[in-house]
């Protein structure tokens, strides 16, 4: 399997996951005193058009890799 096809498949899966999850969440340790700690979660939304662009780029890479194989 060509590298471009593999990267294209990864982009398609990543774009679909970003679209359906609508972003990602990070956890940050705010305060830590002895055995006690306080952490905060922060959501980072991702615009749906970005996920669509990633999927389209993945499809283009898969198509280009398949075309060059013949």
C-alpha positions in Angstrom: 0.0 0.0 0.0 1.4 3.4 -1.0 2.1 6.0 1.7 -0.3 8.5 0.2 -3.2 6.0 0.4 -2.4 5.2 4.0 -2.2 8.9 4.9 -5.5 9.5 3.0 -7.2 6.8 5.0 -5.9 8.2 8.3 -7.2 11.7 7.3 -10.6 10.3 6.4 -10.9 8.5 9.8 -9.6 11.6 11.7 -11.9 14.0 9.9 -15.0 11.8 10.5 -14.0 11.5 14.2 -13.6 15.2 14.6 -16.9 15.9 12.9 -18.9 13.5 15.1 -17.2 14.5 18.3 -17.4 18.2 17.4 -14.0 19.0 18.9 -11.7 17.8 21.6 -11.2 18.2 25.3 -8.1 19.0 27.3 -7.5 18.5 31.0 -5.2 20.9 32.9 -4.0 20.7 36.5 -4.9 24.0 38.1 -3.8 23.6 41.7 -1.9 20.9 43.4 -1.3 21.0 47.2 0.0 17.8 48.8 -2.3 14.9 47.9 -5.1 17.2 46.8 -5.3 18.6 43.3 -7.8 20.5 41.2 -8.0 20.1 37.5 -10.1 21.8 34.8 -11.5 20.5 31.6 -11.6 22.8 28.6 -13.5 22.0 25.4 -12.1 23.2 22.1 -14.7 23.2 19.4 -13.8 22.5 15.8 -15.8 24.0 12.9 -17.5 21.3 10.8 -16.0 22.7 7.6 -12.5 21.9 8.9 -13.5 18.3 9.4 -15.0 18.2 5.9 -11.8 19.7 4.5 -9.8 17.0 6.2 -12.1 14.3 4.8 -11.9 15.7 1.3 -8.1 15.9 1.5 -8.0 12.3 2.5 -10.2 11.2 -0.4 -8.0 13.2 -2.8 -4.9 11.4 -1.4 -6.5 8.0 -1.7 -7.7 8.7 -5.3 -4.2 10.0 -6.3 -2.5 7.0 -4.7 -4.9 4.6 -6.5 -4.4 6.4 -9.8 -0.6 6.2 -9.6 -0.7 2.5 -8.8 -1.9 1.5 -12.3 
